[in-house]
Amino acid sequence: MTRKLRLLVVVAVVVALAASGATSARADGSRTVTVMTRNLYFGSDLGPVAALVSDPLATPTDLLTAVANAYTSAQATNFPARAGAWADEIALTRPDLVGLQEAVQWRTGPAFAGNASTVAANFVQLLLAALAARGQHYQLVTEDTGYDLEAPGLFPAGLMDVRLTQHDAILARTDDGLTLTHPQSGQFAAMLTLSGNFGSFPLPWAWASVDVTKAGRTFRFVTTHLDPDVGPYQLAQAQELLTGPLDTTLPVVWSGDFNSDADAPAITGVVPETSTYQNALAAGFTDTWTATRSDPGYTCCEEADLLNPQPTLDTRIDFVLTRGAITPLLDVLVGNTALERRLLGRWPSDHAGVVAVLQLGAAKG
């Protein structure tokens, strides 16, 4: 059995076990839609770089070295192999819609020139190519742009600019009778800006959405990545969504990496112990995980290099939430078993993905 097939079998077992404990609600197949939220993880810990930007004692050499280390560490996670694992997850669970976070582009260019344009990795294109190779028919519906940072790094071959561009993206299955309209995307006004001796670096996060019709029923699908570092910005971004694309009479599916712990022992305001998750429920949203499951469903986080042999997931911050005439039927995690990690040689991401099966309109009794 090939590595790919072994991985598919493992994920199939996970899905089957989850399904055995799912809600007993009956689904009308013509009105059933499957969605996935998947943080792909750009591949590196940028904390050391961020710390140097704000450090008045940091030297240019310190920053050059930190940038090179971050990029080298990201490359070591093997972008193409990980894209194959994401594609295997999608091929097996067959979501109609996929909300992607940290679907980044890594680009390089001459040092200090700005606007680096040589593509080292485009996660959306890597994933679409891997899906096509598996006979899976998906298209990019809409894509936002979050922060877009560029800095020089000192590599063994010399100086080179490295550029990291964050995207959230929505993929849709093209052979499942979906009608897609009104694609939207935007950046949040609330954002952190790092400043120091090396300049100012704004870190905007963003969102994307599309209106989806299936079997005569229309709903809005929204995906986002909320601020992972500063609680007040995270709360403000969620509020921007609630008064923006989520402010609709349509039923809504809100997916993404909220960076707010659903099971936080206290609400301190410090990420992930924020009230963002609770605020979403107070705004009328249903958590599809708690509606269909009783186990913890941890989604974050594996080690930065993705090489830890056993899962270290201990918080649930990735959600599929619904509001309006949508009934959750089943949730399952992908990318979260030690056997998958061994077969791939690393974790597909530092997050697990969440797949939710939903019924549009009122559920039959």
C-alpha positions in Angstrom: 0.0 0.0 0.0 1.4 3.4 -0.9 1.9 6.1 1.6 -0.9 8.1 0.1 -3.3 5.2 0.3 -2.3 4.4 3.9 -2.9 8.0 4.8 -6.4 7.9 3.2 -7.2 4.7 5.1 -6.2 6.3 8.4 -8.3 9.4 7.8 -11.2 7.2 6.7 -11.0 5.3 10.0 -11.1 8.6 11.9 -14.1 9.8 9.9 -15.9 6.5 10.4 -15.3 6.5 14.2 -16.5 10.1 14.4 -19.6 9.3 12.4 -20.5 6.4 14.7 -21.0 9.0 17.5 -22.7 11.6 15.4 -26.2 13.0 16.0 -29.0 10.8 14.8 -30.7 13.6 12.9 -31.8 12.5 9.5 -30.5 14.4 6.5 -32.0 15.1 3.1 -29.1 14.5 0.8 -30.2 17.2 -1.7 -30.1 19.7 1.1 -26.9 18.5 2.8 -23.7 20.5 2.5 -20.3 19.7 3.8 -17.8 22.4 4.8 -14.2 22.4 6.0 -12.1 25.0 7.8 -8.4 24.4 7.5 -5.5 26.5 8.8 -2.7 25.4 6.5 0.1 27.0 8.7 2.7 29.0 6.9 5.5 26.9 8.4 7.5 28.9 10.9 7.6 30.7 14.2 7.8 34.5 13.5 8.1 35.3 17.2 11.8 35.9 17.1 11.5 38.2 14.1 8.7 40.2 15.7 10.6 40.5 19.0 13.7 41.9 17.2 11.5 44.5 15.3 10.4 45.9 18.6 13.8 45.6 20.4 15.7 48.9 20.5 19.0 47.0 21.1 18.6 44.6 18.1 21.2 45.0 15.4 20.6 44.7 11.6 22.6 41.5 11.6 20.3 40.1 14.3 17.3 40.8 12.1 18.9 39.4 8.9 19.7 36.2 10.7 16.3 35.8 12.2 14.5 36.3 8.8 16.8 33.7 7.2 16.1 31.3 10.0 12.4 31.8 9.8 12.3 31.2 6.0 14.7 28.2 6.2 12.5 26.6 9.0 9.4 27.1 6.9 10.9 25.5 3.8 12.0 22.5 6.0 8.3 21.6 6.6 8.1 20.5 2.9 5.3 22.6 1.4 4.5 20.1 -1.5 4.3 17.1 0.7 2.0 18.9 3.1 -0.2 20.1 0.2 -0.6 16.5 -0.7 -1.8 15.7 2.8 -4.3 18.6 2.7 -5.6 17.3 -0.7 -5.9 13.8 0.7 -8.1 15.1 3.6 -10.3 17.0 1.1 -10.5 14.0 -1.3 -11.7 11.8 1.4 -14.2 14.1 3.1 -15.4 15.8 -0.1 -16.4 19.1 1.3 -18.5 21.4 -0.9 -16.7 24.4 0.5 -13.3 24.8 2.0 -12.3 27.9 4.1 -8.5 28.2 4.2 -6.5 30.3 6.6 -2.7 31.0 6.3 -3.0 30.0 2.7 0.2 32.0 2.1 2.6 33.0 -0.6 6.3 32.9 0.1 8.3 34.9 -2.4 11.9 36.0 -2.7 13.8 38.7 -4.5 17.0 40.8 -4.5 17.9 42.2 -1.1 16.5 45.6 -0.2 14.8 45.9 -3.6 11.2 45.5 -2.3 8.3 43.8 -4.0 9.9 40.4 -4.1 8.1 38.4 -6.9 9.8 35.1 -7.3 7.3 32.5 -6.0 8.8 30.0 -3.7 5.4 28.6 -2.6 1.8 29.5 -3.3 -0.2 27.4 -1.0 -3.5 27.7 -2.8 -2.0 26.7 -6.1 -0.1 23.8 -4.5 -3.3 22.6 -3.0 -5.4 23.0 -6.2 -2.7 21.1 -8.2 -2.6 18.3 -5.6 -6.4 18.1 -5.8 -6.4 17.9 -9.6 -3.8 15.2 -9.5 -6.3 13.2 -7.3 -9.2 13.8 -9.7 -10.8 16.3 -7.3 -12.6 19.3 -9.0 -12.2 22.5 -7.0 -11.9 26.1 -7.9 -10.7 29.2 -6.0 -13.8 31.3 -5.4 -12.4 34.3 -3.5 -9.2 35.2 -1.7 -8.4 38.0 0.7 -5.0 39.5 1.5 -3.9 40.0 5.1 -0.5 41.1 6.0 2.2 41.4 3.3 5.7 41.6 4.9 9.1 41.7 3.2 12.5 41.8 4.8 16.1 40.8 3.9 17.7 37.7 5.2 21.3 36.6 5.4 21.7 33.2 3.8 24.8 31.1 3.1 24.6 32.2 -0.6 24.2 35.9 0.4 21.5 38.4 1.1 18.0 37.9 -0.2 14.6 39.5 0.4 11.9 37.2 1.8 8.2 38.1 1.4 5.3 36.5 3.2 1.8 37.3 2.2 -1.1 36.0 4.2 -4.4 35.0 2.5 -7.7 33.5 3.5 -9.3 31.6 0.6 -12.5 29.8 -0.2 -12.5 26.8 -2.5 -15.7 25.3 -3.9 -16.3 21.9 -5.4 -17.3 22.4 -9.1 -19.2 19.1 -9.6 -21.7 19.4 -6.8 -24.4 21.7 -8.1 -23.4 24.8 -6.3 -24.3 28.3 -7.5 -21.8 30.9 -6.2 -22.5 34.6 -6.1 -21.4 37.8 -4.4 -17.8 36.9 -3.5 -16.4 39.4 -1.0 -13.2 40.0 0.9 -11.6 42.6 3.1 -9.1 43.6 5.8 -10.0 44.4 9.3 -9.6 48.0 10.4 -8.4 46.8 13.8 -4.8 45.7 13.5 -1.5 45.5 15.3 1.5 47.4 14.0 5.0 46.5 15.0 7.4 49.5 15.2 11.0 49.9 16.1 14.4 50.7 14.7 13.7 48.9 11.5 10.5 50.7 10.6 6.8 50.0 11.0 5.1 46.7 10.0 1.3 46.6 10.0 -0.2 43.2 10.6 -3.7 43.2 9.2 -5.9 40.1 9.2 -8.7 39.6 6.8 -11.9 37.7 5.8 -13.5 36.3 2.7 -17.1 35.3 1.9 -19.4 34.0 -0.8 -23.1 33.4 -1.2 -23.9 29.8 -2.0 -27.1 28.2 -3.4 -27.7 24.5 -3.3 -31.0 22.7 -3.9 -32.8 26.1 -4.0 -31.5 27.2 -0.6 -29.0 30.1 -0.3 -26.6 30.8 2.6 -23.5 32.9 3.1 -20.1 31.2 3.8 -17.5 33.3 5.6 -14.0 32.4 6.6 -11.4 34.3 8.5 -8.3 34.3 10.7 -8.6 36.5 13.7 -5.7 38.2 15.5 -3.5 35.6 17.3 -1.7 38.0 19.6 -3.8 40.9 20.9 -7.2 40.2 22.5 -8.7 43.7 22.0 -7.9 43.6 18.3 -9.3 40.1 18.0 -12.6 41.1 19.7 -12.8 44.2 17.4 -12.2 42.2 14.3 -15.0 39.7 15.2 -17.3 42.7 15.8 -16.4 44.1 12.4 -17.5 40.8 10.9 -20.8 40.8 12.9 -21.7 44.2 11.6 -20.3 43.5 8.1 -20.6 40.3 6.1 -22.3 38.5 8.9 -25.0 41.1 9.0 -27.4 39.4 6.6 -30.8 37.9 6.6 -29.3 34.8 4.9 -28.4 31.7 6.9 -24.7 31.9 7.7 -21.8 29.5 8.0 -18.9 31.3 9.8 -15.7 29.3 9.7 -12.1 29.9 10.6 -9.3 30.2 13.1 -10.8 32.4 15.8 -7.8 32.2 18.2 -10.3 32.2 21.1 -10.4 29.1 23.3 -13.9 27.6 23.4 -13.0 26.0 26.7 -11.0 28.8 28.3 -10.9 28.3 32.1 -11.0 32.1 32.5 -11.6 35.1 30.3 -8.5 37.2 30.8 -8.6 39.1 27.5 -5.2 37.6 26.6 -5.2 35.4 23.6 -6.6 32.7 23.6 -8.5 33.4 26.8 -10.8 35.9 25.1 -14.5 36.3 24.9 -14.6 36.2 21.1 -16.1 32.6 21.0 -18.7 33.5 23.6 -19.6 36.7 21.8 -20.2 34.7 18.6 -22.6 32.4 20.5 -24.3 35.4 22.1 -24.9 36.8 18.6 -27.0 33.7 17.7 -24.4 31.3 16.3 -24.4 27.6 17.0 -21.1 25.7 17.4 -21.4 22.7 15.2 -18.9 20.8 17.3 -20.8 21.0 20.5 -24.1 20.5 18.7 -22.9 17.1 17.4 -20.0 15.9 19.7 -19.2 15.7 23.4 -15.4 15.1 23.1 -12.9 18.1 23.4 -12.2 18.4 19.7 -8.8 20.1 20.2 -7.5 21.9 17.1 -4.3 23.7 18.2 -1.3 23.4 18.2 1.5 21.2 17.1 5.1 22.3 17.5 6.4 24.9 15.0 8.6 22.4 13.1 5.7 19.9 12.9 8.0 17.1 14.0 6.6 16.3 17.5 5.9 12.5 17.4 2.7 12.7 19.4 -0.1 15.3 19.1 0.2 18.4 21.3 -3.2 19.8 20.5 -4.8 21.2 23.7 -7.1 24.0 22.7 -10.1 24.3 20.4 -9.9 27.6 18.5 -11.0 26.5 15.0 -14.7 26.5 14.5 -17.6 26.0 12.1 -20.5 28.1 13.4 -23.9 28.4 11.9 -26.9 30.8 12.2 -30.3 30.6 10.7 -32.0 27.6 9.0 -29.0 25.3 9.1 -28.9 22.1 11.2 -25.5 20.6 12.2 -25.4 16.8 11.6 -21.8 15.8 12.0 -18.4 17.2 12.8 -15.0 15.5 12.5 -11.4 16.5 12.8 -8.7 15.7 10.2 -4.9 15.9 10.5 -4.9 15.1 14.2 -3.7 11.5 14.6 -0.2 10.3 15.5 -0.4 7.7 12.7 -1.0 10.3 10.1 2.0 12.2 11.4 4.2 9.1 11.1 3.0 8.3 7.6 3.7 11.9 6.3 6.8 12.3 8.4 5.4 15.5 10.0 2.1 17.0 10.8 0.2 18.5 7.8 -0.3 21.7 9.8 0.1 23.0 13.4 -3.8 22.9 13.4 -6.3 20.2 12.9 -9.0 20.8 10.3 -12.7 20.7 11.1 -15.2 19.2 8.7 -18.9 19.8 9.3 -21.9 18.2 7.6 -24.9 20.5 7.6 -28.5 20.3 6.5 -29.9 23.4 4.8 -33.4 24.4 5.9 -35.4 22.9 8.7 -34.4 19.3 9.6 -36.9 16.6 9.0 -38.3 14.9 12.2 
